[in-house]
């Protein structure tokens, strides 16, 4: 059987840590940043951990 391909969109958006947690970038940080407060932009920066059910789906897309 041929190898499974990694889902290209998921590959760009998610990262799996060494302990198996799935990290994702926060939403609402792409554009229209002028109207958002500095505190809100700081809060949205960085990454966050995905919930268990969602993480299982993403692991399947990333073949992990």
PDB file of N, H, CA, C and O in Angstrom:
ATOM      1  N   UNK A   1       0.830  -1.194   0.000  1.00  0.00           N
ATOM      2  CA  UNK A   1       0.000   0.000   0.000  1.00  0.00           C
ATOM      3  C   UNK A   1       0.870   1.250   0.000  1.00  0.00           C
ATOM      4  O   UNK A   1       1.942   1.259   0.604  1.00  0.00           O
ATOM      5  N   UNK A   2       0.415   2.309  -0.674  1.00  0.00           N
ATOM      6  H   UNK A   2      -0.456   2.302  -1.165  1.00  0.00           H
ATOM      7  CA  UNK A   2       1.203   3.546  -0.675  1.00  0.00           C
ATOM      8  C   UNK A   2       1.143   4.244   0.690  1.00  0.00           C
ATOM      9  O   UNK A   2       0.250   3.997   1.500  1.00  0.00           O
ATOM     10  N   UNK A   3       2.107   5.109   0.908  1.00  0.00           N
ATOM     11  H   UNK A   3       2.833   5.310   0.250  1.00  0.00           H
ATOM     12  CA  UNK A   3       2.153   5.848   2.165  1.00  0.00           C
ATOM     13  C   UNK A   3       1.016   6.870   2.220  1.00  0.00           C
ATOM     14  O   UNK A   3       0.566   7.367   1.187  1.00  0.00           O
ATOM     15  N   UNK A   4       0.556   7.178   3.445  1.00  0.00           N
ATOM     16  H   UNK A   4       0.923   6.774   4.283  1.00  0.00           H
ATOM     17  CA  UNK A   4      -0.452   8.210   3.639  1.00  0.00           C
ATOM     18  C   UNK A   4       0.206   9.579   3.510  1.00  0.00           C
ATOM     19  O   UNK A   4       1.308   9.794   4.015  1.00  0.00           O
ATOM     20  N   UNK A   5      -0.468  10.494   2.839  1.00  0.00           N
ATOM     21  H   UNK A   5      -1.363  10.319   2.429  1.00  0.00           H
ATOM     22  CA  UNK A   5       0.080  11.843   2.722  1.00  0.00           C
ATOM     23  C   UNK A   5      -0.377  12.700   3.894  1.00  0.00           C
ATOM     24  O   UNK A   5      -1.499  12.556   4.379  1.00  0.00           O
ATOM     25  N   UNK A   6       0.490  13.580   4.340  1.00  0.00           N
ATOM     26  H   UNK A   6       1.402  13.697   3.947  1.00  0.00           H
ATOM     27  CA  UNK A   6       0.157  14.534   5.384  1.00  0.00           C
ATOM     28  C   UNK A   6      -0.767  15.592   4.810  1.00  0.00           C
ATOM     29  O   UNK A   6      -0.570  16.035   3.678  1.00  0.00           O
ATOM     30  N   UNK A   7      -1.769  16.004   5.569  1.00  0.00           N
ATOM     31  H   UNK A   7      -1.929  15.644   6.489  1.00  0.00           H
ATOM     32  CA  UNK A   7      -2.697  17.044   5.119  1.00  0.00           C
ATOM     33  C   UNK A   7      -1.961  18.388   5.112  1.00  0.00           C
ATOM     34  O   UNK A   7      -1.499  18.856   6.152  1.00  0.00           O
ATOM     35  N   UNK A   8      -1.859  18.997   3.937  1.00  0.00           N
ATOM     36  H   UNK A   8      -2.234  18.617   3.092  1.00  0.00           H
ATOM     37  CA  UNK A   8      -1.040  20.207   3.782  1.00  0.00           C
ATOM     38  C   UNK A   8      -1.521  21.362   4.640  1.00  0.00           C
ATOM     39  O   UNK A   8      -0.706  22.072   5.231  1.00  0.00           O
ATOM     40  N   UNK A   9      -2.841  21.566   4.721  1.00  0.00           N
ATOM     41  H   UNK A   9      -3.503  20.990   4.241  1.00  0.00           H
ATOM     42  CA  UNK A   9      -3.377  22.660   5.517  1.00  0.00           C
ATOM     43  C   UNK A   9      -3.101  22.458   6.998  1.00  0.00           C
ATOM     44  O   UNK A   9      -2.740  23.403   7.700  1.00  0.00           O
ATOM     45  N   UNK A  10      -3.270  21.235   7.471  1.00  0.00           N
ATOM     46  H   UNK A  10      -3.564  20.468   6.901  1.00  0.00           H
ATOM     47  CA  UNK A  10      -3.034  20.937   8.883  1.00  0.00           C
ATOM     48  C   UNK A  10      -1.559  21.063   9.219  1.00  0.00           C
ATOM     49  O   UNK A  10      -1.197  21.498  10.312  1.00  0.00           O
ATOM     50  N   UNK A  11      -0.711  20.681   8.276  1.00  0.00           N
ATOM     51  H   UNK A  11      -1.005  20.327   7.388  1.00  0.00           H
ATOM     52  CA  UNK A  11       0.741  20.747   8.492  1.00  0.00           C
ATOM     53  C   UNK A  11       1.178  22.186   8.781  1.00  0.00           C
ATOM     54  O   UNK A  11       2.056  22.414   9.614  1.00  0.00           O
ATOM     55  N   UNK A  12       0.564  23.157   8.092  1.00  0.00           N
ATOM     56  H   UNK A  12      -0.149  22.972   7.416  1.00  0.00           H
ATOM     57  CA  UNK A  12       0.930  24.557   8.264  1.00  0.00           C
ATOM     58  C   UNK A  12       0.341  25.160   9.536  1.00  0.00           C
ATOM     59  O   UNK A  12       0.908  26.100  10.094  1.00  0.00           O
ATOM     60  N   UNK A  13      -0.791  24.629  10.001  1.00  0.00           N
ATOM     61  H   UNK A  13      -1.252  23.866   9.548  1.00  0.00           H
ATOM     62  CA  UNK A  13      -1.524  25.280  11.083  1.00  0.00           C
ATOM     63  C   UNK A  13      -1.300  24.688  12.461  1.00  0.00           C
ATOM     64  O   UNK A  13      -1.553  25.355  13.465  1.00  0.00           O
ATOM     65  N   UNK A  14      -0.831  23.445  12.534  1.00  0.00           N
ATOM     66  H   UNK A  14      -0.625  22.903  11.719  1.00  0.00           H
ATOM     67  CA  UNK A  14      -0.708  22.771  13.823  1.00  0.00           C
ATOM     68  C   UNK A  14       0.691  22.204  14.015  1.00  0.00           C
ATOM     69  O   UNK A  14       1.414  21.931  13.058  1.00  0.00           O
ATOM     70  N   UNK A  15       1.048  22.036  15.293  1.00  0.00           N
ATOM     71  H   UNK A  15       0.460  22.259  16.070  1.00  0.00           H
ATOM     72  CA  UNK A  15       2.361  21.494  15.645  1.00  0.00           C
ATOM     73  C   UNK A  15       2.152  20.520  16.790  1.00  0.00           C
ATOM     74  O   UNK A  15       1.362  20.789  17.695  1.00  0.00           O
ATOM     75  N   UNK A  16       2.844  19.400  16.763  1.00  0.00           N
ATOM     76  H   UNK A  16       3.486  19.181  16.028  1.00  0.00           H
ATOM     77  CA  UNK A  16       2.729  18.419  17.836  1.00  0.00           C
ATOM     78  C   UNK A  16       3.998  18.447  18.668  1.00  0.00           C
ATOM     79  O   UNK A  16       5.103  18.351  18.134  1.00  0.00           O
ATOM     80  N   UNK A  17       3.837  18.580  19.981  1.00  0.00           N
ATOM     81  H   UNK A  17       2.939  18.657  20.416  1.00  0.00           H
ATOM     82  CA  UNK A  17       4.984  18.647  20.876  1.00  0.00           C
ATOM     83  C   UNK A  17       5.537  17.248  21.115  1.00  0.00           C
ATOM     84  O   UNK A  17       4.945  16.256  20.692  1.00  0.00           O
ATOM     85  N   UNK A  18       6.678  17.179  21.799  1.00  0.00           N
ATOM     86  H   UNK A  18       7.159  17.985  22.143  1.00  0.00           H
ATOM     87  CA  UNK A  18       7.287  15.884  22.089  1.00  0.00           C
ATOM     88  C   UNK A  18       6.404  15.045  23.010  1.00  0.00           C
ATOM     89  O   UNK A  18       6.441  13.816  22.955  1.00  0.00           O
ATOM     90  N   UNK A  19       5.611  15.703  23.857  1.00  0.00           N
ATOM     91  H   UNK A  19       5.581  16.702  23.902  1.00  0.00           H
ATOM     92  CA  UNK A  19       4.734  14.964  24.767  1.00  0.00           C
ATOM     93  C   UNK A  19       3.408  14.601  24.117  1.00  0.00           C
ATOM     94  O   UNK A  19       2.581  13.931  24.735  1.00  0.00           O
ATOM     95  N   UNK A  20       3.192  15.038  22.865  1.00  0.00           N
ATOM     96  H   UNK A  20       3.865  15.582  22.362  1.00  0.00           H
ATOM     97  CA  UNK A  20       1.987  14.642  22.142  1.00  0.00           C
ATOM     98  C   UNK A  20       0.870  15.659  22.132  1.00  0.00           C
ATOM     99  O   UNK A  20      -0.191  15.398  21.565  1.00  0.00           O
ATOM    100  N   UNK A  21       1.081  16.820  22.748  1.00  0.00           N
ATOM    101  H   UNK A  21       1.943  17.032  23.208  1.00  0.00           H
ATOM    102  CA  UNK A  21       0.053  17.859  22.722  1.00  0.00           C
ATOM    103  C   UNK A  21       0.022  18.500  21.342  1.00  0.00           C
ATOM    104  O   UNK A  21       1.047  18.592  20.667  1.00  0.00           O
ATOM    105  N   UNK A  22      -1.168  18.942  20.929  1.00  0.00           N
ATOM    106  H   UNK A  22      -2.001  18.867  21.478  1.00  0.00           H
ATOM    107  CA  UNK A  22      -1.311  19.600  19.632  1.00  0.00           C
ATOM    108  C   UNK A  22      -1.472  21.100  19.882  1.00  0.00           C
ATOM    109  O   UNK A  22      -2.389  21.524  20.584  1.00  0.00           O
ATOM    110  N   UNK A  23      -0.571  21.901  19.299  1.00  0.00           N
ATOM    111  H   UNK A  23       0.174  21.557  18.728  1.00  0.00           H
ATOM    112  CA  UNK A  23      -0.602  23.344  19.478  1.00  0.00           C
ATOM    113  C   UNK A  23      -1.122  24.014  18.212  1.00  0.00           C
ATOM    114  O   UNK A  23      -0.891  23.538  17.101  1.00  0.00           O
ATOM    115  N   UNK A  24      -1.830  25.128  18.400  1.00  0.00           N
ATOM    116  H   UNK A  24      -2.018  25.514  19.303  1.00  0.00           H
ATOM    117  CA  UNK A  24      -2.349  25.879  17.255  1.00  0.00           C
ATOM    118  C   UNK A  24      -2.176  27.361  17.531  1.00  0.00           C
ATOM    119  O   UNK A  24      -2.128  27.788  18.684  1.00  0.00           O
ATOM    120  N   UNK A  25      -2.082  28.141  16.464  1.00  0.00           N
ATOM    121  H   UNK A  25      -2.121  27.795  15.526  1.00  0.00           H
ATOM    122  CA  UNK A  25      -2.025  29.583  16.601  1.00  0.00           C
ATOM    123  C   UNK A  25      -3.403  30.130  16.910  1.00  0.00           C
ATOM    124  O   UNK A  25      -4.405  29.524  16.531  1.00  0.00           O
ATOM    125  N   UNK A  26      -3.474  31.263  17.589  1.00  0.00           N
ATOM    126  H   UNK A  26      -2.659  31.756  17.896  1.00  0.00           H
ATOM    127  CA  UNK A  26      -4.766  31.845  17.935  1.00  0.00           C
ATOM    128  C   UNK A  26      -5.400  32.494  16.718  1.00  0.00           C
ATOM    129  O   UNK A  26      -4.711  32.975  15.819  1.00  0.00           O
ATOM    130  N   UNK A  27      -6.736  32.497  16.707  1.00  0.00           N
ATOM    131  H   UNK A  27      -7.296  32.106  17.438  1.00  0.00           H
ATOM    132  CA  UNK A  27      -7.435  33.165  15.614  1.00  0.00           C
ATOM    133  C   UNK A  27      -7.593  34.650  15.928  1.00  0.00           C
ATOM    134  O   UNK A  27      -7.255  35.090  17.027  1.00  0.00           O
ATOM    135  N   UNK A  28      -8.097  35.414  14.982  1.00  0.00           N
ATOM    136  H   UNK A  28      -8.371  35.057  14.089  1.00  0.00           H
ATOM    137  CA  UNK A  28      -8.333  36.865  15.109  1.00  0.00           C
ATOM    138  C   UNK A  28      -7.046  37.667  15.200  1.00  0.00           C
ATOM    139  O   UNK A  28      -7.039  38.733  15.815  1.00  0.00           O
ATOM    140  N   UNK A  29      -5.965  37.194  14.614  1.00  0.00           N
ATOM    141  H   UNK A  29      -5.971  36.328  14.114  1.00  0.00           H
ATOM    142  CA  UNK A  29      -4.704  37.904  14.704  1.00  0.00           C
ATOM    143  C   UNK A  29      -4.127  38.196  13.316  1.00  0.00           C
ATOM    144  O   UNK A  29      -2.972  38.604  13.197  1.00  0.00           O
ATOM    145  N   UNK A  30      -4.937  37.986  12.257  1.00  0.00           N
ATOM    146  H   UNK A  30      -5.876  37.654  12.353  1.00  0.00           H
ATOM    147  CA  UNK A  30      -4.411  38.072  10.902  1.00  0.00           C
ATOM    148  C   UNK A  30      -4.497  39.470  10.302  1.00  0.00           C
ATOM    149  O   UNK A  30      -3.555  39.925   9.653  1.00  0.00           O
ATOM    150  N   UNK A  31      -5.618  40.154  10.513  1.00  0.00           N
ATOM    151  H   UNK A  31      -6.384  39.784  11.040  1.00  0.00           H
ATOM    152  CA  UNK A  31      -5.791  41.472   9.885  1.00  0.00           C
ATOM    153  C   UNK A  31      -6.757  42.293  10.728  1.00  0.00           C
ATOM    154  O   UNK A  31      -7.267  41.806  11.736  1.00  0.00           O
ATOM    155  N   UNK A  32      -7.011  43.536  10.323  1.00  0.00           N
ATOM    156  H   UNK A  32      -6.596  43.932   9.503  1.00  0.00           H
ATOM    157  CA  UNK A  32      -7.870  44.474  11.063  1.00  0.00           C
ATOM    158  C   UNK A  32      -7.370  44.653  12.492  1.00  0.00           C
ATOM    159  O   UNK A  32      -8.159  44.654  13.437  1.00  0.00           O
ATOM    160  N   UNK A  33      -6.046  44.805  12.646  1.00  0.00           N
ATOM    161  H   UNK A  33      -5.405  44.804  11.879  1.00  0.00           H
ATOM    162  CA  UNK A  33      -5.455  44.860  13.990  1.00  0.00           C
ATOM    163  C   UNK A  33      -5.515  46.252  14.603  1.00  0.00           C
ATOM    164  O   UNK A  33      -5.330  46.402  15.811  1.00  0.00           O
ATOM    165  N   UNK A  34      -5.770  47.274  13.788  1.00  0.00           N
ATOM    166  H   UNK A  34      -5.920  47.153  12.807  1.00  0.00           H
ATOM    167  CA  UNK A  34      -5.773  48.644  14.307  1.00  0.00           C
ATOM    168  C   UNK A  34      -6.859  48.856  15.340  1.00  0.00           C
ATOM    169  O   UNK A  34      -6.646  49.548  16.335  1.00  0.00           O
ATOM    170  N   UNK A  35      -8.019  48.267  15.111  1.00  0.00           N
ATOM    171  H   UNK A  35      -8.191  47.705  14.302  1.00  0.00           H
ATOM    172  CA  UNK A  35      -9.158  48.484  16.005  1.00  0.00           C
ATOM    173  C   UNK A  35      -9.104  47.616  17.258  1.00  0.00           C
ATOM    174  O   UNK A  35      -9.852  47.861  18.204  1.00  0.00           O
ATOM    175  N   UNK A  36      -8.238  46.611  17.283  1.00  0.00           N
ATOM    176  H   UNK A  36      -7.630  46.412  16.514  1.00  0.00           H
ATOM    177  CA  UNK A  36      -8.146  45.729  18.440  1.00  0.00           C
ATOM    178  C   UNK A  36      -7.170  46.313  19.458  1.00  0.00           C
ATOM    179  O   UNK A  36      -6.137  46.875  19.095  1.00  0.00           O
ATOM    180  N   UNK A  37      -7.511  46.171  20.726  1.00  0.00           N
ATOM    181  H   UNK A  37      -8.351  45.714  21.021  1.00  0.00           H
ATOM    182  CA  UNK A  37      -6.674  46.750  21.774  1.00  0.00           C
ATOM    183  C   UNK A  37      -5.359  45.985  21.883  1.00  0.00           C
ATOM    184  O   UNK A  37      -5.257  44.826  21.480  1.00  0.00           O
ATOM    185  N   UNK A  38      -4.356  46.662  22.438  1.00  0.00           N
ATOM    186  H   UNK A  38      -4.438  47.603  22.765  1.00  0.00           H
ATOM    187  CA  UNK A  38      -3.042  46.035  22.609  1.00  0.00           C
ATOM    188  C   UNK A  38      -3.142  44.820  23.513  1.00  0.00           C
ATOM    189  O   UNK A  38      -2.482  43.808  23.277  1.00  0.00           O
ATOM    190  N   UNK A  39      -3.971  44.919  24.557  1.00  0.00           N
ATOM    191  H   UNK A  39      -4.506  45.741  24.749  1.00  0.00           H
ATOM    192  CA  UNK A  39      -4.123  43.797  25.484  1.00  0.00           C
ATOM    193  C   UNK A  39      -4.705  42.591  24.762  1.00  0.00           C
ATOM    194  O   UNK A  39      -4.280  41.458  24.985  1.00  0.00           O
ATOM    195  N   UNK A  40      -5.676  42.842  23.898  1.00  0.00           N
ATOM    196  H   UNK A  40      -6.021  43.763  23.717  1.00  0.00           H
ATOM    197  CA  UNK A  40      -6.297  41.746  23.146  1.00  0.00           C
ATOM    198  C   UNK A  40      -5.297  41.104  22.196  1.00  0.00           C
ATOM    199  O   UNK A  40      -5.254  39.881  22.062  1.00  0.00           O
ATOM    200  N   UNK A  41      -4.487  41.941  21.531  1.00  0.00           N
ATOM    201  H   UNK A  41      -4.523  42.935  21.640  1.00  0.00           H
ATOM    202  CA  UNK A  41      -3.495  41.411  20.589  1.00  0.00           C
ATOM    203  C   UNK A  41      -2.427  40.605  21.322  1.00  0.00           C
ATOM    204  O   UNK A  41      -1.971  39.580  20.814  1.00  0.00           O
ATOM    205  N   UNK A  42      -2.027  41.052  22.500  1.00  0.00           N
ATOM    206  H   UNK A  42      -2.397  41.884  22.912  1.00  0.00           H
ATOM    207  CA  UNK A  42      -1.055  40.304  23.298  1.00  0.00           C
ATOM    208  C   UNK A  42      -1.634  38.958  23.721  1.00  0.00           C
ATOM    209  O   UNK A  42      -0.957  37.931  23.675  1.00  0.00           O
ATOM    210  N   UNK A  43      -2.884  38.985  24.130  1.00  0.00           N
ATOM    211  H   UNK A  43      -3.434  39.819  24.167  1.00  0.00           H
ATOM    212  CA  UNK A  43      -3.536  37.747  24.581  1.00  0.00           C
ATOM    213  C   UNK A  43      -3.644  36.736  23.447  1.00  0.00           C
ATOM    214  O   UNK A  43      -3.563  35.529  23.673  1.00  0.00           O
ATOM    215  N   UNK A  44      -3.826  37.234  22.228  1.00  0.00           N
ATOM    216  H   UNK A  44      -3.892  38.214  22.044  1.00  0.00           H
ATOM    217  CA  UNK A  44      -3.992  36.352  21.078  1.00  0.00           C
ATOM    218  C   UNK A  44      -2.663  35.896  20.479  1.00  0.00           C
ATOM    219  O   UNK A  44      -2.650  35.027  19.606  1.00  0.00           O
ATOM    220  N   UNK A  45      -1.552  36.461  20.929  1.00  0.00           N
ATOM    221  H   UNK A  45      -1.563  37.167  21.638  1.00  0.00           H
ATOM    222  CA  UNK A  45      -0.258  36.073  20.373  1.00  0.00           C
ATOM    223  C   UNK A  45       0.141  34.703  20.911  1.00  0.00           C
ATOM    224  O   UNK A  45      -0.388  34.243  21.923  1.00  0.00           O
ATOM    225  N   UNK A  46       1.062  34.069  20.235  1.00  0.00           N
ATOM    226  H   UNK A  46       1.492  34.442  19.413  1.00  0.00           H
ATOM    227  CA  UNK A  46       1.555  32.786  20.701  1.00  0.00           C
ATOM    228  C   UNK A  46       0.644  31.640  20.315  1.00  0.00           C
ATOM    229  O   UNK A  46      -0.203  31.777  19.432  1.00  0.00           O
ATOM    230  N   UNK A  47       0.820  30.514  20.977  1.00  0.00           N
ATOM    231  H   UNK A  47       1.508  30.402  21.695  1.00  0.00           H
ATOM    232  CA  UNK A  47       0.059  29.308  20.646  1.00  0.00           C
ATOM    233  C   UNK A  47      -0.756  28.852  21.837  1.00  0.00           C
ATOM    234  O   UNK A  47      -0.535  29.289  22.966  1.00  0.00           O
ATOM    235  N   UNK A  48      -1.711  27.959  21.567  1.00  0.00           N
ATOM    236  H   UNK A  48      -1.891  27.604  20.650  1.00  0.00           H
ATOM    237  CA  UNK A  48      -2.560  27.408  22.611  1.00  0.00           C
ATOM    238  C   UNK A  48      -2.712  25.918  22.349  1.00  0.00           C
ATOM    239  O   UNK A  48      -2.512  25.452  21.228  1.00  0.00           O
ATOM    240  N   UNK A  49      -3.065  25.179  23.384  1.00  0.00           N
ATOM    241  H   UNK A  49      -3.227  25.558  24.295  1.00  0.00           H
ATOM    242  CA  UNK A  49      -3.235  23.735  23.248  1.00  0.00           C
ATOM    243  C   UNK A  49      -4.650  23.427  22.763  1.00  0.00           C
ATOM    244  O   UNK A  49      -5.607  24.100  23.145  1.00  0.00           O
ATOM    245  N   UNK A  50      -4.769  22.417  21.929  1.00  0.00           N
ATOM    246  H   UNK A  50      -3.991  21.870  21.619  1.00  0.00           H
ATOM    247  CA  UNK A  50      -6.063  22.013  21.384  1.00  0.00           C
ATOM    248  C   UNK A  50      -6.772  21.070  22.349  1.00  0.00           C
ATOM    249  O   UNK A  50      -6.117  20.319  23.073  1.00  0.00           O
ATOM    250  N   UNK A  51      -8.117  21.103  22.369  1.00  0.00           N
ATOM    251  H   UNK A  51      -8.649  21.713  21.781  1.00  0.00           H
ATOM    252  CA  UNK A  51      -8.899  20.186  23.200  1.00  0.00           C
ATOM    253  C   UNK A  51      -8.730  18.751  22.680  1.00  0.00           C
ATOM    254  O   UNK A  51      -8.364  18.537  21.524  1.00  0.00           O
ATOM    255  N   UNK A  52      -9.001  17.787  23.546  1.00  0.00           N
ATOM    256  H   UNK A  52      -9.298  17.962  24.485  1.00  0.00           H
ATOM    257  CA  UNK A  52      -8.703  16.380  23.232  1.00  0.00           C
ATOM    258  C   UNK A  52      -9.382  15.861  21.970  1.00  0.00           C
ATOM    259  O   UNK A  52      -8.732  15.216  21.147  1.00  0.00           O
ATOM    260  N   UNK A  53     -10.675  16.127  21.799  1.00  0.00           N
ATOM    261  H   UNK A  53     -11.204  16.650  22.468  1.00  0.00           H
ATOM    262  CA  UNK A  53     -11.396  15.618  20.642  1.00  0.00           C
ATOM    263  C   UNK A  53     -10.860  16.189  19.351  1.00  0.00           C
ATOM    264  O   UNK A  53     -10.693  15.474  18.363  1.00  0.00           O
ATOM    265  N   UNK A  54     -10.588  17.495  19.364  1.00  0.00           N
ATOM    266  H   UNK A  54     -10.724  18.076  20.166  1.00  0.00           H
ATOM    267  CA  UNK A  54     -10.039  18.149  18.177  1.00  0.00           C
ATOM    268  C   UNK A  54      -8.616  17.650  17.904  1.00  0.00           C
ATOM    269  O   UNK A  54      -8.225  17.452  16.754  1.00  0.00           O
ATOM    270  N   UNK A  55      -7.859  17.453  18.972  1.00  0.00           N
ATOM    271  H   UNK A  55      -8.176  17.614  19.906  1.00  0.00           H
ATOM    272  CA  UNK A  55      -6.470  17.020  18.824  1.00  0.00           C
ATOM    273  C   UNK A  55      -6.404  15.652  18.153  1.00  0.00           C
ATOM    274  O   UNK A  55      -5.503  15.391  17.355  1.00  0.00           O
ATOM    275  N   UNK A  56      -7.352  14.783  18.475  1.00  0.00           N
ATOM    276  H   UNK A  56      -8.083  14.995  19.123  1.00  0.00           H
ATOM    277  CA  UNK A  56      -7.371  13.451  17.876  1.00  0.00           C
ATOM    278  C   UNK A  56      -7.566  13.548  16.366  1.00  0.00           C
ATOM    279  O   UNK A  56      -6.920  12.830  15.603  1.00  0.00           O
ATOM    280  N   UNK A  57      -8.458  14.437  15.941  1.00  0.00           N
ATOM    281  H   UNK A  57      -8.982  15.020  16.561  1.00  0.00           H
ATOM    282  CA  UNK A  57      -8.693  14.625  14.507  1.00  0.00           C
ATOM    283  C   UNK A  57      -7.447  15.142  13.807  1.00  0.00           C
ATOM    284  O   UNK A  57      -7.109  14.685  12.715  1.00  0.00           O
ATOM    285  N   UNK A  58      -6.764  16.093  14.432  1.00  0.00           N
ATOM    286  H   UNK A  58      -7.039  16.464  15.319  1.00  0.00           H
ATOM    287  CA  UNK A  58      -5.576  16.694  13.815  1.00  0.00           C
ATOM    288  C   UNK A  58      -4.452  15.671  13.738  1.00  0.00           C
ATOM    289  O   UNK A  58      -3.726  15.629  12.745  1.00  0.00           O
ATOM    290  N   UNK A  59      -4.296  14.843  14.774  1.00  0.00           N
ATOM    291  H   UNK A  59      -4.885  14.877  15.581  1.00  0.00           H
ATOM    292  CA  UNK A  59      -3.269  13.799  14.730  1.00  0.00           C
ATOM    293  C   UNK A  59      -3.502  12.855  13.558  1.00  0.00           C
ATOM    294  O   UNK A  59      -2.557  12.388  12.923  1.00  0.00           O
ATOM    295  N   UNK A  60      -4.778  12.580  13.280  1.00  0.00           N
ATOM    296  H   UNK A  60      -5.546  12.960  13.795  1.00  0.00           H
ATOM    297  CA  UNK A  60      -5.104  11.703  12.150  1.00  0.00           C
ATOM    298  C   UNK A  60      -4.695  12.356  10.835  1.00  0.00           C
ATOM    299  O   UNK A  60      -4.183  11.682   9.941  1.00  0.00           O
ATOM    300  N   UNK A  61      -4.921  13.690  10.709  1.00  0.00           N
ATOM    301  H   UNK A  61      -5.337  14.237  11.435  1.00  0.00           H
ATOM    302  CA  UNK A  61      -4.548  14.397   9.499  1.00  0.00           C
ATOM    303  C   UNK A  61      -3.031  14.455   9.318  1.00  0.00           C
ATOM    304  O   UNK A  61      -2.523  14.470   8.197  1.00  0.00           O
ATOM    305  N   UNK A  62      -2.315  14.487  10.459  1.00  0.00           N
ATOM    306  H   UNK A  62      -2.727  14.475  11.369  1.00  0.00           H
ATOM    307  CA  UNK A  62      -0.852  14.585  10.396  1.00  0.00           C
ATOM    308  C   UNK A  62      -0.184  13.215  10.451  1.00  0.00           C
ATOM    309  O   UNK A  62       1.043  13.127  10.485  1.00  0.00           O
ATOM    310  N   UNK A  63      -0.976  12.151  10.460  1.00  0.00           N
ATOM    311  H   UNK A  63      -1.973  12.223  10.433  1.00  0.00           H
ATOM    312  CA  UNK A  63      -0.452  10.780  10.510  1.00  0.00           C
ATOM    313  C   UNK A  63       0.431  10.550  11.722  1.00  0.00           C
ATOM    314  O   UNK A  63       1.532  10.015  11.593  1.00  0.00           O
ATOM    315  N   UNK A  64      -0.036  10.947  12.895  1.00  0.00           N
ATOM    316  H   UNK A  64      -0.930  11.382  12.999  1.00  0.00           H
ATOM    317  CA  UNK A  64       0.733  10.747  14.130  1.00  0.00           C
ATOM    318  C   UNK A  64      -0.037   9.878  15.089  1.00  0.00           C
ATOM    319  O   UNK A  64       0.443   9.594  16.187  1.00  0.00           O
TER     320      UNK A  64
END
